[in-house]
Amino acid sequence: MAAILETVGSLEVKLKKVLERYQFLKEENDILLANIDRLQQLTSQYEEELLAEREKYKMLKIAKTIEGSREDRKETKHKINTLVREIDKCIVKLSL
C-alpha cells in the first residue's frame, strides 16, 4: 500500500512539474507571437516607406534629367510619353 501511495505522490509531483512547464511555454509562446506580429507590422511599415522613397527617387531623377542635357531631356520625354501611354491603357481598361 505504501508503494502505491509513493507512486501516486511521485506522479503528482511530476504532473505539477509538467503543468508548470506547460504554463511557462504557453506564456513564452504568447510573447513570441506578439513579437512576430510587431515585427511583421514594422516590416510592412518599412516596405511602404521604401516604396515611397523609391518613388521620390524616381521623381527626383526625372527632375534632374529635365535640368540636364539634351540627351537627358530626350530620355525624360520618352519616359513621360511611356507613362502617358500606360495611363491611357489604364483608362481604356477602366472604361470597359
Beta strands, then each sheet from edge to edge (+ up, - down):
end
